[in-house]
Amino acid sequence: MSELANKTCVPCRGDVPPLKGDELSGLAAQVPEWEVVEEHHLRRRFRFKNFREALGFVNSVGELAEEQGHHPDVSFGWGYAEVTVWTHKINGLTESDFVFAAKVDRL
C-alpha cells in the first residue's frame, strides 16, 4: 500500500506549477492502477457487481472528498464508477491528487 494514503491533501494556493516529468512519474508509480492522462489528471475506472455497489462506492468517495477538501469528478452507472482528479486551481496535478487517489484505493 502506498505511503501516500497516510498523508493529508493540502489545499493548493495556486502559486505552484503542475507536476511534470520524473516527479510526476515517481508519484504515479505509487498508484499504479491510476492512469495519468496528458500529465493533467488522474483517472481510474472501478468495477462492481451492480448499481447499488457502485453507488455505495461513489458515496464513500464523496465522504472522503469532503473530509480531505479535495473534490474529484465522479461518474458512475450499473457496475462501474470512474474517478478523475486534478487540482483545478493550477489546472494540473499536485501531490495532493496522488494522495487522494491512494486514499480512494483504500475504500
Backbone as a ProteinNet text record, in pm:
[ID]
protein_1_A
[PRIMARY]
MSELANKTCVPCRGDVPPLKGDELSGLAAQVPEWEVVEEHHLRRRFRFKNFREALGFVNSVGELAEEQGHHPDVSFGWGYAEVTVWTHKINGLTESDFVFAAKVDRL
[TERTIARY]
85.1	0	89	49.9	125.5	129	245.7	259.1	179.2	147.9	69.7	-63.5	-121.9	-253.5	-251	-133.3	-121.9	-109.6	-94.5	-83.2	-221.9	-225.3	-349.3	-338.6	-447.1	-448.9	-427.7	-345.9	-315.1	-378.1	-457.9	-518.6	-412.6	-436.2	-343.6	-370.8	-263.8	-275.9	-271.9	-234.6	-231.6	-97.4	-0.1	129.7	235.7	191.7	284.5	261.3	367.7	348.8	297.3	223.2	180	301.1	286.9	393.5	414.5	540.2	576.3	690.3	713.7	831.3	855	979.9	1021.4	945	917.9	843.7	703.8	642.5	510.6	518.2	618.9	635.5	657.5	733.9	759.9	633.7	548.2	421.5	325.8	323.5	234.7	267.5	393.4	434.4	376	337.3	281.9	131.4	68.1	-74.9	-90.4	-36.9	-25.6	-157.8	-266.2	-395.2	-454.3	-397	-446.7	-372.1	-445	-387.7	-357	-236.3	-201.9	-235.6	-326.9	-375.1	-314.3	-229.2	-167.6	-100.6	-43.1	20.7	-73.4	-203.1	-301.3	-391.2	-434.8	-524.8	-503.3	-557.8	-555.1	-694.7	-699.9	-829.9	-821	-926.5	-936	-1082	-1103.4	-1236.9	-1243	-1346.5	-1368.6	-1488.4	-1483	-1591.2	-1662.7	-1794.2	-1877	-1978.3	-2037.9	-2134.6	-2266.2	-2299.1	-2429.4	-2430.8	-2543.4	-2558.6	-2545.3	-2604.4	-2601.9	-2458.7	-2373.8	-2234.8	-2160.6	-2185.5	-2122.4	-2165.9	-2293.6	-2346.1	-2284	-2272.3	-2209.3	-2065.8	-1992.9	-1855.5	-1851	-1938.3	-1942.5	-1972.3	-2063	-2092.9	-1970.9	-1895.6	-1772.9	-1668.4	-1656.4	-1563.5	-1606.8	-1736.1	-1786.8	-1754.2	-1769.6	-1735.4	-1586.2	-1504.3	-1360.1	-1325.1	-1388.4	-1362.8	-1394	-1504.8	-1540.1	-1440.4	-1401.1	-1304.7	-1170	-1126	-994.5	-997.3	-1115.9	-1124.4	-1066.7	-1079.7	-1024.8	-1131	-1186.1	-1308.8	-1287.9	-1299.3	-1281.7	-1409.6	-1396	-1512.5	-1542.4	-1668	-1708.1	-1824.5	-1813.9	-1927.6	-1948.5	-2072.5	-2097.6	-2227.4	-2241.3	-2361.3	-2362.8	-2442.5	-2453.5	-2317.6	-2262.9	-2140.7	-2009.9	-2011.8	-1884.2	-1891.5	-1774.9	-1759.1	-1623.6	-1616.9	-1491.5	-1461.3	-1339.6	-1296.4	-1185.5	-1199.9	-1099.9	-1063.3	-933.4	-889.9	-773	-776.9	-666.3	-689.2	-589.6	-600.7	-648.9	-774.3	-837.1	-767.3	-721.5	-663	-540.3	-465.4	-347.3	-366.1	-484.5	-517.2	-412.9	-378.4	-281.2	-271.1	-165.5	-150.1	-54.9	-93.3	-8.6	1.6	86	97.2	-37.9	-117.8	-248.1	-338.3	-326.7	-406.6	-368.1	-240.6	-193.1	-228.5	-226	-269	-415.6	-497.1	-639.2	-659.7	-588.8	-600.7	-565.3	-457.6	-416.9	-522.2	-585.9	-691.8	-814.6	-847	-959.1	-928.3	-804.9	-766.1	-792.7	-794.1	-819.3	-967.8	-1056.1	-1201.3	-1246.6
-118.8	0	124.3	221.7	344.4	425.2	481	571.5	699	728.2	847.3	848	731.6	723.3	769.2	775	820.4	971.8	1039.4	1185.1	1248.3	1378.5	1454.8	1547.9	1562.6	1656.1	1797.7	1873.8	2011.1	2103.8	2200.6	2293.2	2367.2	2379.4	2447.4	2597.5	2674.4	2820.3	2878.5	2796.2	2842.5	2896.6	2898.7	2955.2	2847.1	2727.6	2618.1	2567.3	2526.4	2472.1	2328.1	2283.8	2143.7	2051.1	1932.1	1831.7	1787.2	1761	1714.2	1613.7	1540.1	1456.1	1354.8	1350	1249.8	1259	1381.5	1399	1337.4	1358.1	1301.7	1149.6	1098.3	953.5	883.5	945.6	886.9	871.1	970.6	962.1	863.5	864	774	628.1	598.4	460.8	412	505.6	468.8	441.6	475.9	446.3	384.4	264.4	206.5	176.2	168.3	140.7	265.9	380.3	507.4	543.2	597.1	641.7	791.7	829.6	971.7	1013.1	1106.9	1147.4	1283.5	1282	1403.1	1490.5	1427.5	1499	1602.7	1583.4	1680.6	1627.3	1501.3	1446.8	1296.6	1245.7	1102.4	1047.5	924.8	861.8	713.5	664.6	520.5	479.2	366.5	307.3	187.3	182.9	74.9	-6.5	-136.9	-227.2	-282.5	-299.6	-351.1	-450.8	-526.5	-629.5	-570.6	-450	-392.8	-242.4	-181.2	-37.7	0.8	-76.7	-44.5	-38.6	-133.1	-132	-10.3	23.1	141	267.4	277.1	392.5	402.4	291.4	291.2	340.9	297.3	342.2	492.8	540.1	683	764.9	717.6	788.1	791.1	682.9	679	775.8	783.4	878.6	1021.4	1046.3	1179	1216.8	1123.7	1149.2	1177.5	1099.4	1120.7	1258.6	1296.1	1426.2	1540.1	1531	1634.5	1637.3	1521	1511.1	1571.8	1546.9	1592.3	1731.9	1782.6	1911.8	1906.9	1791.6	1770.6	1694.8	1757.1	1707.2	1661.4	1530.5	1475.2	1486.2	1457.8	1435.3	1286.2	1251.8	1111.9	1086.6	978.2	933.2	785.6	741.6	601	556.8	425.5	363.6	218.9	137.4	-2	-70.1	-112	-191.7	-117.4	16	87.2	224.5	276	415.5	460.6	583.2	639	765.9	773.2	888.5	958.9	1088.9	1172.1	1284.7	1304.6	1405.1	1486.9	1615.8	1706.7	1829.8	1914	2036.1	2147.8	2184.1	2281.1	2417.5	2456.9	2590.7	2611.7	2504.7	2518	2442.5	2384.3	2310.9	2203.4	2126.1	2019.3	1938.2	1859.9	1766.8	1818.1	1792.7	1817.9	1687.6	1686.7	1567.5	1531.6	1630.6	1603.6	1518.3	1530.1	1446.1	1299.1	1274	1137.1	1086	1175.7	1140	1098.4	1177.6	1145.3	1011.5	989.2	862.3	744.6	757.1	648	623.1	728.9	712.2	644.4	679.1	613	463.7	430.5	288.9	210.2	275.9	210.3	179.4	246.3	228.6	88.6
0	0	0	-73.8	-88.3	41	70.9	185.2	163.2	39.3	8.9	82.2	101	164.1	309	370.1	508	519.7	406.9	406.2	398.8	413.4	402.9	282.8	210.7	98.6	151.6	79.7	118.4	15.5	60.6	-36	-117.1	-244.3	-333.4	-329	-312.8	-310.1	-451.5	-546.9	-684.7	-729.2	-639.2	-674.9	-696.9	-734.1	-761.4	-903.6	-970.4	-1105.6	-1096.9	-1197.7	-1201.4	-1211.8	-1156.9	-1164.2	-1308.3	-1341.6	-1475.8	-1465.1	-1569.7	-1585.1	-1475.2	-1426.2	-1328.5	-1197.2	-1153.9	-1028.5	-1041.8	-1153.8	-1182.3	-1191.6	-1260.1	-1275.9	-1142.7	-1053.9	-923	-840.5	-844.4	-770.6	-838	-970.6	-1044.7	-1014.7	-993.3	-963.2	-830.4	-744	-613.8	-619.5	-730.3	-750.5	-890.5	-908.7	-1042.8	-1113.5	-1041.2	-1105.3	-1170.7	-1140.7	-1193.3	-1321.3	-1415.9	-1542.6	-1532.4	-1567.5	-1578	-1720.9	-1734.1	-1865.8	-1902	-2004	-2059.8	-1954.2	-1851.7	-1740.7	-1678.5	-1693	-1645.4	-1533.8	-1546.6	-1445.8	-1429.6	-1319.6	-1290.4	-1312.5	-1361.9	-1386.5	-1353.9	-1291.2	-1265.9	-1275.2	-1339.5	-1350.7	-1257.3	-1175.9	-1079.9	-1127.1	-1108.6	-1149.7	-1027.2	-1040	-931.4	-986	-895.6	-936.2	-984.4	-936.2	-970	-942.4	-964.7	-945.5	-798.8	-710.4	-567	-513.1	-552.9	-507.7	-563.9	-689.7	-749.4	-675.8	-645	-572	-433	-364.3	-232.1	-238.7	-339.3	-358.1	-384.6	-471.9	-504.4	-378.6	-296.2	-171.4	-80.2	-75.6	5	-48.9	-180.7	-242.7	-207.9	-208.6	-173.6	-30.1	61	201.5	216.3	147.4	150.7	94.6	-14.7	-76.7	19.8	88.8	186.1	301.3	348.2	458.1	419.9	298.3	252.2	189.4	159.8	92.3	-48.2	-111.6	-246.2	-325	-427.2	-488.6	-632.3	-656.3	-791.1	-872.9	-999.7	-1084.8	-1075.6	-1060.1	-1047.3	-1142.4	-1217.2	-1298	-1267.3	-1275.4	-1246	-1309.6	-1314.9	-1367.6	-1322	-1387.4	-1347.5	-1359.6	-1246.1	-1244.1	-1256.9	-1255.9	-1267.8	-1201.1	-1168.3	-1126.6	-1179	-1225.3	-1273.4	-1194.5	-1144.4	-1065.2	-1142.7	-1158.4	-1224.6	-1129.3	-1110	-1013.4	-1068.1	-1040.9	-1067.7	-982.4	-974.9	-895.5	-987.4	-971.2	-1060.2	-1056.1	-940.2	-923.6	-1012.5	-1039.9	-1127	-1258.9	-1277.4	-1399.4	-1430.6	-1327.7	-1343.6	-1215.8	-1205.4	-1093.2	-985.5	-860.4	-744.3	-665.2	-564.8	-481.2	-418.3	-384.6	-321.7	-409.5	-540	-629.4	-613	-596.5	-576.3	-436.4	-339.3	-203.7	-207.2	-275	-284.3	-355.4	-464.5	-537.8	-448.5	-371.3	-281.6	-174.2	-127.6	-27.3	-89.1	-212.8	-282.2	-296.7	-324.8	-337.5	-209	-96.6	32.3	56	-18.7	4.9	-32.5
[MASK]
+++++++++++++++++++++++++++++++++++++++++++++++++++++++++++++++++++++++++++++++++++++++++++++++++++++++++++

